[in-house]
Amino acid sequence: LVGPAASKAEIEDFRARLLARPQAYIAQPTLCLSTCPTFVENGIAPRHIDLRPFVLSGREVRLVPGGLTRVALREGSLVVNSSQGGGTKDTWIVEDLKNAE
């Protein structure tokens, strides 16, 4: 349930399910996600995305090129996780070799 986008009826229905099985749910704040052109059934359309960078932690912490871009596949949806109908996109990091250290 995305609370800010839900109707009063959806919230009431979800409240009943939550009260019956609270251990089955988690909550998180609604984030303002960017959009990205995405290939969909009818061509290219904007879809909300969430970029998760990869960080290696050891003797030093290093951000590596690339990451996981999760995408909401339904128009207007903020749900990007694959277990709830989201998908993934290739993530490309392009480096300007003239300015590389």
Buried (B, 14 or more C-beta within 10 A) or exposed (E): EEEEEEEEEEEEEBEEEBEEEEEEEEEEEEEEBEEEEBEBEEEEEEBBBBBEEEEEEEEEEEEEEEBEBBBBBEEEBBBBEEEEEBBEBEBEEEEEEEEEE
